[in-house]
Amino acid sequence: MSWYFKVLGRYAVFGGRARRKEYWMFTLVSSVIYLALAFADDRVGSEWPTLTYLFATFLPSLAVTVRRLHDTDRSGWWVLVGAIPCAGFIAMLIFTAGEPTSGQNKYGPNPKETPFFTDAVPQ
């Protein structure tokens, strides 16, 4: 859960890099919460809890995806590839699951080499 709350705490930080673990743990917890809310929505008959959650986590999800792309030495604009049906999903899956750039890149230092809760953002 600490990875999830770390991403929520950095909800509008688009600079820097995000580790694979940070991205995928956020995605996992967010998906579980979404599924639980969707199940509750089905029982209650209202879609407001799920829609509220999606709206509240849109910006943090976008920010962590951009930082994950930065970790693979790609521009954050590559996130737009995800809008392409099927091929975009596969491309984003490959990009976010890919190996990070070792050492420092133009987006900042390697997050594996910095302390857990350091907000190391390039100047």
N, CA, C and O atoms as CSV, one atom per row, in Angstrom:
chain,resi,resn,atom,element,x,y,z
A,1,MET,N,N,0.825,-1.205,0.000
A,1,MET,CA,C,0.000,0.000,0.000
A,1,MET,C,C,0.861,1.259,0.000
A,1,MET,O,O,0.412,2.315,-0.445
A,2,SER,N,N,2.097,1.158,0.496
A,2,SER,CA,C,2.933,2.352,0.540
A,2,SER,C,C,3.240,2.871,-0.863
A,2,SER,O,O,3.362,4.080,-1.062
A,3,TRP,N,N,3.364,1.975,-1.829
A,3,TRP,CA,C,3.598,2.405,-3.214
A,3,TRP,C,C,2.375,3.139,-3.750
A,3,TRP,O,O,2.508,4.132,-4.464
A,4,TYR,N,N,1.199,2.660,-3.413
A,4,TYR,CA,C,-0.041,3.287,-3.855
A,4,TYR,C,C,-0.145,4.705,-3.300
A,4,TYR,O,O,-0.446,5.649,-4.030
A,5,PHE,N,N,0.110,4.841,-1.991
A,5,PHE,CA,C,0.015,6.155,-1.366
A,5,PHE,C,C,1.134,7.085,-1.811
A,5,PHE,O,O,0.954,8.302,-1.830
A,6,LYS,N,N,2.282,6.529,-2.169
A,6,LYS,CA,C,3.372,7.350,-2.700
A,6,LYS,C,C,2.935,7.993,-4.010
A,6,LYS,O,O,3.174,9.181,-4.227
A,7,VAL,N,N,2.299,7.220,-4.882
A,7,VAL,CA,C,1.824,7.758,-6.160
A,7,VAL,C,C,0.743,8.805,-5.915
A,7,VAL,O,O,0.758,9.858,-6.554
A,8,LEU,N,N,-0.188,8.543,-5.012
A,8,LEU,CA,C,-1.231,9.516,-4.721
A,8,LEU,C,C,-0.646,10.796,-4.138
A,8,LEU,O,O,-1.153,11.886,-4.403
A,9,GLY,N,N,0.420,10.671,-3.345
A,9,GLY,CA,C,1.077,11.839,-2.774
A,9,GLY,C,C,1.785,12.680,-3.822
A,9,GLY,O,O,1.965,13.885,-3.641
A,10,ARG,N,N,2.180,12.057,-4.900
A,10,ARG,CA,C,2.858,12.761,-5.997
A,10,ARG,C,C,1.915,12.862,-7.198
A,10,ARG,O,O,2.327,12.671,-8.342
A,11,TYR,N,N,0.649,13.164,-6.919
A,11,TYR,CA,C,-0.401,13.066,-7.934
A,11,TYR,C,C,-0.195,13.946,-9.159
A,11,TYR,O,O,-0.697,13.611,-10.232
A,12,ALA,N,N,0.520,15.051,-9.040
A,12,ALA,CA,C,0.697,15.943,-10.183
A,12,ALA,C,C,2.171,16.134,-10.525
A,12,ALA,O,O,2.530,17.125,-11.161
A,13,VAL,N,N,3.025,15.210,-10.117
A,13,VAL,CA,C,4.451,15.301,-10.420
A,13,VAL,C,C,4.700,14.510,-11.701
A,13,VAL,O,O,4.665,13.279,-11.702
A,14,PHE,N,N,4.949,15.228,-12.778
A,14,PHE,CA,C,5.186,14.598,-14.063
A,14,PHE,C,C,6.672,14.521,-14.388
A,14,PHE,O,O,7.056,13.911,-15.386
A,15,GLY,N,N,7.513,15.135,-13.555
A,15,GLY,CA,C,8.954,15.088,-13.765
A,15,GLY,C,C,9.565,13.957,-12.969
A,15,GLY,O,O,8.979,13.479,-11.998
A,16,GLY,N,N,10.735,13.534,-13.381
A,16,GLY,CA,C,11.417,12.462,-12.677
A,16,GLY,C,C,11.076,11.103,-13.263
A,16,GLY,O,O,10.547,10.986,-14.368
A,17,ARG,N,N,11.396,10.090,-12.487
A,17,ARG,CA,C,11.234,8.714,-12.959
A,17,ARG,C,C,10.500,7.882,-11.918
A,17,ARG,O,O,10.548,8.179,-10.725
A,18,ALA,N,N,9.821,6.835,-12.383
A,18,ALA,CA,C,9.106,5.911,-11.490
A,18,ALA,C,C,9.596,4.496,-11.767
A,18,ALA,O,O,9.695,4.073,-12.919
A,19,ARG,N,N,9.897,3.779,-10.709
A,19,ARG,CA,C,10.315,2.383,-10.841
A,19,ARG,C,C,9.169,1.532,-11.372
A,19,ARG,O,O,7.999,1.902,-11.282
A,20,ARG,N,N,9.539,0.380,-11.928
A,20,ARG,CA,C,8.513,-0.572,-12.365
A,20,ARG,C,C,7.633,-0.969,-11.199
A,20,ARG,O,O,6.411,-1.047,-11.334
A,21,LYS,N,N,8.251,-1.219,-10.052
A,21,LYS,CA,C,7.491,-1.661,-8.879
A,21,LYS,C,C,6.468,-0.598,-8.464
A,21,LYS,O,O,5.328,-0.928,-8.138
A,22,GLU,N,N,6.866,0.655,-8.474
A,22,GLU,CA,C,5.947,1.741,-8.121
A,22,GLU,C,C,4.760,1.763,-9.076
A,22,GLU,O,O,3.612,1.846,-8.640
A,23,TYR,N,N,5.030,1.690,-10.365
A,23,TYR,CA,C,3.970,1.734,-11.373
A,23,TYR,C,C,3.046,0.533,-11.255
A,23,TYR,O,O,1.827,0.698,-11.215
A,24,TRP,N,N,3.603,-0.671,-11.200
A,24,TRP,CA,C,2.772,-1.874,-11.217
A,24,TRP,C,C,2.043,-2.100,-9.908
A,24,TRP,O,O,0.937,-2.640,-9.914
A,25,MET,N,N,2.628,-1.703,-8.780
A,25,MET,CA,C,1.902,-1.834,-7.504
A,25,MET,C,C,0.726,-0.857,-7.464
A,25,MET,O,O,-0.354,-1.197,-6.980
A,26,PHE,N,N,0.943,0.358,-7.975
A,26,PHE,CA,C,-0.169,1.310,-8.057
A,26,PHE,C,C,-1.268,0.760,-8.966
A,26,PHE,O,O,-2.451,0.843,-8.638
A,27,THR,N,N,-0.873,0.205,-10.097
A,27,THR,CA,C,-1.841,-0.351,-11.046
A,27,THR,C,C,-2.614,-1.507,-10.420
A,27,THR,O,O,-3.829,-1.606,-10.586
A,28,LEU,N,N,-1.914,-2.376,-9.704
A,28,LEU,CA,C,-2.566,-3.517,-9.060
A,28,LEU,C,C,-3.579,-3.069,-8.012
A,28,LEU,O,O,-4.734,-3.494,-8.042
A,29,VAL,N,N,-3.152,-2.215,-7.090
A,29,VAL,CA,C,-4.054,-1.767,-6.021
A,29,VAL,C,C,-5.218,-0.985,-6.608
A,29,VAL,O,O,-6.360,-1.157,-6.184
A,30,SER,N,N,-4.938,-0.131,-7.575
A,30,SER,CA,C,-5.991,0.653,-8.208
A,30,SER,C,C,-7.005,-0.250,-8.910
A,30,SER,O,O,-8.207,0.014,-8.859
A,31,SER,N,N,-6.536,-1.305,-9.560
A,31,SER,CA,C,-7.435,-2.240,-10.238
A,31,SER,C,C,-8.307,-3.006,-9.248
A,31,SER,O,O,-9.493,-3.219,-9.498
A,32,VAL,N,N,-7.730,-3.413,-8.144
A,32,VAL,CA,C,-8.502,-4.129,-7.118
A,32,VAL,C,C,-9.578,-3.215,-6.531
A,32,VAL,O,O,-10.718,-3.637,-6.339
A,33,ILE,N,N,-9.214,-1.971,-6.249
A,33,ILE,CA,C,-10.200,-1.024,-5.720
A,33,ILE,C,C,-11.303,-0.786,-6.745
A,33,ILE,O,O,-12.482,-0.750,-6.394
A,34,TYR,N,N,-10.925,-0.626,-8.006
A,34,TYR,CA,C,-11.910,-0.415,-9.055
A,34,TYR,C,C,-12.875,-1.600,-9.162
A,34,TYR,O,O,-14.088,-1.413,-9.262
A,35,LEU,N,N,-12.332,-2.814,-9.142
A,35,LEU,CA,C,-13.196,-3.999,-9.239
A,35,LEU,C,C,-14.141,-4.113,-8.044
A,35,LEU,O,O,-15.303,-4.486,-8.199
A,36,ALA,N,N,-13.638,-3.791,-6.856
A,36,ALA,CA,C,-14.491,-3.823,-5.668
A,36,ALA,C,C,-15.605,-2.781,-5.781
A,36,ALA,O,O,-16.754,-3.056,-5.437
A,37,LEU,N,N,-15.263,-1.600,-6.261
A,37,LEU,CA,C,-16.277,-0.561,-6.432
A,37,LEU,C,C,-17.276,-0.927,-7.526
A,37,LEU,O,O,-18.467,-0.644,-7.394
A,38,ALA,N,N,-16.810,-1.547,-8.593
A,38,ALA,CA,C,-17.714,-1.969,-9.666
A,38,ALA,C,C,-18.684,-3.030,-9.155
A,38,ALA,O,O,-19.863,-3.024,-9.510
A,39,PHE,N,N,-18.183,-3.941,-8.319
A,39,PHE,CA,C,-19.046,-4.951,-7.722
A,39,PHE,C,C,-20.086,-4.287,-6.819
A,39,PHE,O,O,-21.264,-4.642,-6.855
A,40,ALA,N,N,-19.645,-3.321,-6.009
A,40,ALA,CA,C,-20.573,-2.606,-5.129
A,40,ALA,C,C,-21.578,-1.799,-5.946
A,40,ALA,O,O,-22.755,-1.734,-5.591
A,41,ASP,N,N,-21.127,-1.190,-7.026
A,41,ASP,CA,C,-22.032,-0.435,-7.895
A,41,ASP,C,C,-23.136,-1.329,-8.446
A,41,ASP,O,O,-24.296,-0.926,-8.528
A,42,ASP,N,N,-22.760,-2.545,-8.820
A,42,ASP,CA,C,-23.736,-3.483,-9.361
A,42,ASP,C,C,-24.800,-3.825,-8.313
A,42,ASP,O,O,-25.982,-3.951,-8.631
A,43,ARG,N,N,-24.363,-3.970,-7.076
A,43,ARG,CA,C,-25.299,-4.319,-5.996
A,43,ARG,C,C,-26.197,-3.140,-5.630
A,43,ARG,O,O,-27.383,-3.319,-5.354
A,44,VAL,N,N,-25.632,-1.945,-5.627
A,44,VAL,CA,C,-26.380,-0.756,-5.206
A,44,VAL,C,C,-27.216,-0.186,-6.346
A,44,VAL,O,O,-28.287,0.376,-6.115
A,45,GLY,N,N,-26.728,-0.333,-7.573
A,45,GLY,CA,C,-27.452,0.194,-8.715
A,45,GLY,C,C,-27.047,1.607,-9.090
A,45,GLY,O,O,-27.774,2.300,-9.801
A,46,SER,N,N,-25.892,2.030,-8.615
A,46,SER,CA,C,-25.399,3.363,-8.943
A,46,SER,C,C,-23.950,3.252,-9.404
A,46,SER,O,O,-23.190,2.427,-8.897
A,47,GLU,N,N,-23.576,4.085,-10.365
A,47,GLU,CA,C,-22.206,4.063,-10.865
A,47,GLU,C,C,-21.359,5.182,-10.276
A,47,GLU,O,O,-20.202,5.340,-10.665
A,48,TRP,N,N,-21.898,5.953,-9.358
A,48,TRP,CA,C,-21.168,7.099,-8.822
A,48,TRP,C,C,-19.887,6.747,-8.087
A,48,TRP,O,O,-18.885,7.432,-8.292
A,49,PRO,N,N,-19.856,5.720,-7.240
A,49,PRO,CA,C,-18.585,5.420,-6.563
A,49,PRO,C,C,-17.442,5.098,-7.535
A,49,PRO,O,O,-16.319,5.568,-7.348
A,50,THR,N,N,-17.721,4.305,-8.560
A,50,THR,CA,C,-16.688,3.958,-9.531
A,50,THR,C,C,-16.266,5.173,-10.341
A,50,THR,O,O,-15.072,5.390,-10.551
A,51,LEU,N,N,-17.211,5.957,-10.793
A,51,LEU,CA,C,-16.887,7.151,-11.569
A,51,LEU,C,C,-16.095,8.158,-10.739
A,51,LEU,O,O,-15.167,8.794,-11.239
A,52,THR,N,N,-16.465,8.297,-9.478
A,52,THR,CA,C,-15.731,9.203,-8.586
A,52,THR,C,C,-14.301,8.726,-8.405
A,52,THR,O,O,-13.369,9.530,-8.434
A,53,TYR,N,N,-14.121,7.427,-8.217
A,53,TYR,CA,C,-12.775,6.881,-8.054
A,53,TYR,C,C,-11.947,7.075,-9.320
A,53,TYR,O,O,-10.785,7.474,-9.246
A,54,LEU,N,N,-12.533,6.797,-10.473
A,54,LEU,CA,C,-11.813,6.981,-11.737
A,54,LEU,C,C,-11.418,8.436,-11.930
A,54,LEU,O,O,-10.305,8.724,-12.371
A,55,PHE,N,N,-12.311,9.346,-11.609
A,55,PHE,CA,C,-12.010,10.770,-11.727
A,55,PHE,C,C,-10.902,11.185,-10.760
A,55,PHE,O,O,-10.018,11.961,-11.122
A,56,ALA,N,N,-10.951,10.664,-9.525
A,56,ALA,CA,C,-9.961,11.036,-8.504
A,56,ALA,C,C,-8.574,10.478,-8.802
A,56,ALA,O,O,-7.572,11.088,-8.427
A,57,THR,N,N,-8.501,9.336,-9.469
A,57,THR,CA,C,-7.198,8.716,-9.723
A,57,THR,C,C,-6.691,8.920,-11.152
A,57,THR,O,O,-5.649,8.375,-11.516
A,58,PHE,N,N,-7.404,9.687,-11.958
A,58,PHE,CA,C,-6.958,9.906,-13.340
A,58,PHE,C,C,-5.610,10.621,-13.391
A,58,PHE,O,O,-4.692,10.163,-14.072
A,59,LEU,N,N,-5.484,11.730,-12.683
A,59,LEU,CA,C,-4.241,12.496,-12.717
A,59,LEU,C,C,-3.067,11.731,-12.106
A,59,LEU,O,O,-1.988,11.729,-12.698
A,60,PRO,N,N,-3.225,11.078,-10.944
A,60,PRO,CA,C,-2.110,10.273,-10.434
A,60,PRO,C,C,-1.720,9.135,-11.375
A,60,PRO,O,O,-0.535,8.828,-11.507
A,61,SER,N,N,-2.687,8.512,-12.025
A,61,SER,CA,C,-2.387,7.436,-12.973
A,61,SER,C,C,-1.608,7.963,-14.171
A,61,SER,O,O,-0.649,7.338,-14.623
A,62,LEU,N,N,-2.019,9.092,-14.669
A,62,LEU,CA,C,-1.323,9.703,-15.798
A,62,LEU,C,C,0.097,10.100,-15.405
A,62,LEU,O,O,1.043,9.870,-16.159
A,63,ALA,N,N,0.241,10.695,-14.224
A,63,ALA,CA,C,1.563,11.142,-13.764
A,63,ALA,C,C,2.519,9.969,-13.571
A,63,ALA,O,O,3.675,10.049,-13.987
A,64,VAL,N,N,2.062,8.883,-12.950
A,64,VAL,CA,C,2.957,7.744,-12.724
A,64,VAL,C,C,3.288,7.059,-14.045
A,64,VAL,O,O,4.382,6.512,-14.189
A,65,THR,N,N,2.381,7.076,-15.002
A,65,THR,CA,C,2.672,6.499,-16.316
A,65,THR,C,C,3.734,7.326,-17.038
A,65,THR,O,O,4.646,6.768,-17.647
A,66,VAL,N,N,3.620,8.635,-16.972
A,66,VAL,CA,C,4.627,9.503,-17.590
A,66,VAL,C,C,5.985,9.295,-16.928
A,66,VAL,O,O,7.003,9.192,-17.612
A,67,ARG,N,N,6.001,9.233,-15.593
A,67,ARG,CA,C,7.277,8.997,-14.898
A,67,ARG,C,C,7.842,7.623,-15.237
A,67,ARG,O,O,9.060,7.466,-15.320
A,68,ARG,N,N,6.983,6.625,-15.433
A,68,ARG,CA,C,7.459,5.287,-15.818
A,68,ARG,C,C,8.065,5.329,-17.221
A,68,ARG,O,O,9.091,4.695,-17.471
A,69,LEU,N,N,7.451,6.058,-18.120
A,69,LEU,CA,C,8.020,6.228,-19.460
A,69,LEU,C,C,9.365,6.946,-19.388
A,69,LEU,O,O,10.291,6.616,-20.129
A,70,HIS,N,N,9.468,7.924,-18.495
A,70,HIS,CA,C,10.751,8.607,-18.305
A,70,HIS,C,C,11.822,7.632,-17.830
A,70,HIS,O,O,12.986,7.762,-18.209
A,71,ASP,N,N,11.448,6.669,-17.014
A,71,ASP,CA,C,12.414,5.691,-16.511
A,71,ASP,C,C,12.965,4.826,-17.636
A,71,ASP,O,O,14.084,4.322,-17.545
A,72,THR,N,N,12.188,4.656,-18.689
A,72,THR,CA,C,12.659,3.890,-19.854
A,72,THR,C,C,13.230,4.812,-20.922
A,72,THR,O,O,13.422,4.399,-22.066
A,73,ASP,N,N,13.502,6.064,-20.549
A,73,ASP,CA,C,14.113,7.083,-21.410
A,73,ASP,C,C,13.223,7.449,-22.596
A,73,ASP,O,O,13.710,7.690,-23.701
A,74,ARG,N,N,11.916,7.487,-22.353
A,74,ARG,CA,C,10.962,7.926,-23.369
A,74,ARG,C,C,10.276,9.189,-22.878
A,74,ARG,O,O,10.142,9.406,-21.674
A,75,SER,N,N,9.852,10.005,-23.802
A,75,SER,CA,C,9.111,11.211,-23.466
A,75,SER,C,C,7.742,10.827,-22.913
A,75,SER,O,O,7.193,9.780,-23.258
A,76,GLY,N,N,7.201,11.680,-22.057
A,76,GLY,CA,C,5.868,11.444,-21.519
A,76,GLY,C,C,4.779,11.499,-22.572
A,76,GLY,O,O,3.680,10.987,-22.359
A,77,TRP,N,N,5.074,12.117,-23.706
A,77,TRP,CA,C,4.092,12.193,-24.785
A,77,TRP,C,C,3.780,10.822,-25.373
A,77,TRP,O,O,2.768,10.660,-26.054
A,78,TRP,N,N,4.637,9.834,-25.121
A,78,TRP,CA,C,4.369,8.478,-25.593
A,78,TRP,C,C,3.099,7.904,-24.968
A,78,TRP,O,O,2.567,6.909,-25.459
A,79,VAL,N,N,2.616,8.510,-23.911
A,79,VAL,CA,C,1.388,8.035,-23.275
A,79,VAL,C,C,0.215,8.124,-24.254
A,79,VAL,O,O,-0.764,7.390,-24.116
A,80,LEU,N,N,0.308,9.013,-25.232
A,80,LEU,CA,C,-0.760,9.146,-26.224
A,80,LEU,C,C,-0.873,7.925,-27.126
A,80,LEU,O,O,-1.913,7.711,-27.750
A,81,VAL,N,N,0.182,7.123,-27.203
A,81,VAL,CA,C,0.130,5.883,-27.985
A,81,VAL,C,C,-0.957,4.965,-27.425
A,81,VAL,O,O,-1.565,4.196,-28.168
A,82,GLY,N,N,-1.197,5.045,-26.127
A,82,GLY,CA,C,-2.221,4.221,-25.492
A,82,GLY,C,C,-3.620,4.472,-26.016
A,82,GLY,O,O,-4.517,3.659,-25.792
A,83,ALA,N,N,-3.825,5.585,-26.712
A,83,ALA,CA,C,-5.145,5.893,-27.261
A,83,ALA,C,C,-5.442,5.102,-28.532
A,83,ALA,O,O,-6.587,5.060,-28.983
A,84,ILE,N,N,-4.427,4.482,-29.105
A,84,ILE,CA,C,-4.634,3.676,-30.306
A,84,ILE,C,C,-5.237,2.333,-29.881
A,84,ILE,O,O,-4.656,1.646,-29.041
A,85,PRO,N,N,-6.368,1.952,-30.432
A,85,PRO,CA,C,-6.987,0.682,-30.024
A,85,PRO,C,C,-6.058,-0.516,-30.248
A,85,PRO,O,O,-5.357,-0.584,-31.257
A,86,CYS,N,N,-6.058,-1.422,-29.335
A,86,CYS,CA,C,-5.297,-2.683,-29.329
A,86,CYS,C,C,-3.786,-2.472,-29.402
A,86,CYS,O,O,-3.078,-2.800,-28.450
A,87,ALA,N,N,-3.285,-1.939,-30.498
A,87,ALA,CA,C,-1.842,-1.758,-30.660
A,87,ALA,C,C,-1.288,-0.801,-29.608
A,87,ALA,O,O,-0.176,-1.002,-29.119
A,88,GLY,N,N,-2.037,0.221,-29.257
A,88,GLY,CA,C,-1.611,1.167,-28.235
A,88,GLY,C,C,-1.502,0.520,-26.871
A,88,GLY,O,O,-0.564,0.793,-26.121
A,89,PHE,N,N,-2.463,-0.341,-26.544
A,89,PHE,CA,C,-2.427,-1.057,-25.271
A,89,PHE,C,C,-1.198,-1.960,-25.199
A,89,PHE,O,O,-0.512,-2.003,-24.178
A,90,ILE,N,N,-0.928,-2.667,-26.267
A,90,ILE,CA,C,0.229,-3.570,-26.303
A,90,ILE,C,C,1.526,-2.776,-26.221
A,90,ILE,O,O,2.448,-3.171,-25.507
A,91,ALA,N,N,1.607,-1.667,-26.938
A,91,ALA,CA,C,2.804,-0.833,-26.898
A,91,ALA,C,C,3.040,-0.285,-25.490
A,91,ALA,O,O,4.170,-0.307,-25.002
A,92,MET,N,N,1.996,0.200,-24.841
A,92,MET,CA,C,2.149,0.739,-23.476
A,92,MET,C,C,2.526,-0.355,-22.496
A,92,MET,O,O,3.294,-0.116,-21.564
A,93,LEU,N,N,1.997,-1.547,-22.695
A,93,LEU,CA,C,2.366,-2.675,-21.843
A,93,LEU,C,C,3.857,-2.975,-21.980
A,93,LEU,O,O,4.541,-3.207,-20.983
A,94,ILE,N,N,4.351,-2.970,-23.199
A,94,ILE,CA,C,5.778,-3.215,-23.441
A,94,ILE,C,C,6.619,-2.085,-22.864
A,94,ILE,O,O,7.646,-2.340,-22.235
A,95,PHE,N,N,6.198,-0.836,-23.071
A,95,PHE,CA,C,6.959,0.312,-22.573
A,95,PHE,C,C,7.036,0.319,-21.049
A,95,PHE,O,O,8.105,0.552,-20.484
A,96,THR,N,N,5.917,0.067,-20.383
A,96,THR,CA,C,5.900,0.152,-18.922
A,96,THR,C,C,6.531,-1.062,-18.254
A,96,THR,O,O,6.960,-0.984,-17.103
A,97,ALA,N,N,6.591,-2.172,-18.963
A,97,ALA,CA,C,7.207,-3.370,-18.394
A,97,ALA,C,C,8.687,-3.472,-18.757
A,97,ALA,O,O,9.389,-4.355,-18.265
A,98,GLY,N,N,9.152,-2.584,-19.603
A,98,GLY,CA,C,10.528,-2.644,-20.085
A,98,GLY,C,C,11.567,-2.305,-19.034
A,98,GLY,O,O,11.262,-1.766,-17.971
A,99,GLU,N,N,12.802,-2.639,-19.368
A,99,GLU,CA,C,13.937,-2.347,-18.496
A,99,GLU,C,C,14.152,-0.844,-18.377
A,99,GLU,O,O,14.034,-0.119,-19.364
A,100,PRO,N,N,14.463,-0.378,-17.186
A,100,PRO,CA,C,14.760,1.047,-17.022
A,100,PRO,C,C,16.159,1.378,-17.547
A,100,PRO,O,O,16.991,0.494,-17.751
A,101,THR,N,N,16.392,2.651,-17.754
A,101,THR,CA,C,17.719,3.112,-18.128
A,101,THR,C,C,18.579,3.059,-16.871
A,101,THR,O,O,18.203,3.607,-15.835
A,102,SER,N,N,19.730,2.402,-16.958
A,102,SER,CA,C,20.589,2.335,-15.775
A,102,SER,C,C,21.283,3.675,-15.578
A,102,SER,O,O,21.612,4.367,-16.542
A,103,GLY,N,N,21.497,4.024,-14.331
A,103,GLY,CA,C,22.132,5.296,-14.020
A,103,GLY,C,C,21.190,6.460,-14.290
A,103,GLY,O,O,19.974,6.287,-14.372
A,104,GLN,N,N,21.757,7.617,-14.423
A,104,GLN,CA,C,20.963,8.817,-14.648
A,104,GLN,C,C,20.676,8.974,-16.135
A,104,GLN,O,O,21.525,8.684,-16.977
A,105,ASN,N,N,19.465,9.438,-16.447
A,105,ASN,CA,C,19.141,9.812,-17.817
A,105,ASN,C,C,18.667,11.259,-17.812
A,105,ASN,O,O,18.758,11.930,-16.784
A,106,LYS,N,N,18.168,11.749,-18.931
A,106,LYS,CA,C,17.794,13.162,-19.004
A,106,LYS,C,C,16.591,13.520,-18.132
A,106,LYS,O,O,16.281,14.700,-17.962
A,107,TYR,N,N,15.913,12.517,-17.580
A,107,TYR,CA,C,14.750,12.766,-16.728
A,107,TYR,C,C,15.080,12.700,-15.240
A,107,TYR,O,O,14.217,12.977,-14.407
A,108,GLY,N,N,16.293,12.344,-14.898
A,108,GLY,CA,C,16.687,12.329,-13.498
A,108,GLY,C,C,17.469,11.089,-13.130
A,108,GLY,O,O,17.780,10.256,-13.981
A,109,PRO,N,N,17.788,10.973,-11.833
A,109,PRO,CA,C,18.549,9.821,-11.367
A,109,PRO,C,C,17.698,8.556,-11.343
A,109,PRO,O,O,16.468,8.618,-11.330
A,110,ASN,N,N,18.364,7.425,-11.336
A,110,ASN,CA,C,17.691,6.138,-11.266
A,110,ASN,C,C,16.964,6.037,-9.925
A,110,ASN,O,O,17.600,6.164,-8.879
A,111,PRO,N,N,15.650,5.812,-9.929
A,111,PRO,CA,C,14.914,5.742,-8.661
A,111,PRO,C,C,15.328,4.562,-7.776
A,111,PRO,O,O,15.092,4.592,-6.569
A,112,LYS,N,N,15.935,3.532,-8.353
A,112,LYS,CA,C,16.411,2.417,-7.539
A,112,LYS,C,C,17.601,2.819,-6.685
A,112,LYS,O,O,17.868,2.205,-5.652
A,113,GLU,N,N,18.313,3.848,-7.118
A,113,GLU,CA,C,19.506,4.291,-6.411
A,113,GLU,C,C,19.230,5.421,-5.435
A,113,GLU,O,O,20.149,5.901,-4.772
A,114,THR,N,N,17.959,5.860,-5.335
A,114,THR,CA,C,17.599,6.928,-4.407
A,114,THR,C,C,16.729,6.346,-3.304
A,114,THR,O,O,16.075,5.324,-3.512
A,115,PRO,N,N,16.710,6.984,-2.126
A,115,PRO,CA,C,15.862,6.492,-1.041
A,115,PRO,C,C,14.390,6.456,-1.441
A,115,PRO,O,O,13.966,7.176,-2.346
A,116,PHE,N,N,13.614,5.612,-0.760
A,116,PHE,CA,C,12.223,5.322,-1.121
A,116,PHE,C,C,11.348,6.556,-1.248
A,116,PHE,O,O,10.686,6.729,-2.272
A,117,PHE,N,N,11.323,7.412,-0.247
A,117,PHE,CA,C,10.400,8.545,-0.279
A,117,PHE,C,C,11.067,9.849,-0.675
A,117,PHE,O,O,10.561,10.922,-0.344
A,118,THR,N,N,12.183,9.784,-1.369
A,118,THR,CA,C,12.814,10.996,-1.871
A,118,THR,C,C,12.110,11.417,-3.144
A,118,THR,O,O,11.886,10.606,-4.042
A,119,ASP,N,N,11.772,12.656,-3.212
A,119,ASP,CA,C,11.150,13.184,-4.418
A,119,ASP,C,C,12.242,13.774,-5.295
A,119,ASP,O,O,12.342,14.991,-5.452
A,120,ALA,N,N,13.057,12.899,-5.860
A,120,ALA,CA,C,14.167,13.336,-6.696
A,120,ALA,C,C,13.642,13.728,-8.060
A,120,ALA,O,O,13.369,12.874,-8.903
A,121,VAL,N,N,13.503,15.014,-8.267
A,121,VAL,CA,C,13.016,15.533,-9.527
A,121,VAL,C,C,14.139,16.347,-10.148
A,121,VAL,O,O,14.759,17.160,-9.462
A,122,PRO,N,N,14.413,16.145,-11.436
A,122,PRO,CA,C,15.512,16.898,-12.053
A,122,PRO,C,C,15.259,18.393,-12.040
A,122,PRO,O,O,14.111,18.830,-12.106
A,123,GLN,N,N,16.297,19.163,-11.959
A,123,GLN,CA,C,16.210,20.623,-11.909
A,123,GLN,C,C,15.983,21.186,-13.283
A,123,GLN,O,O,15.882,22.403,-13.443
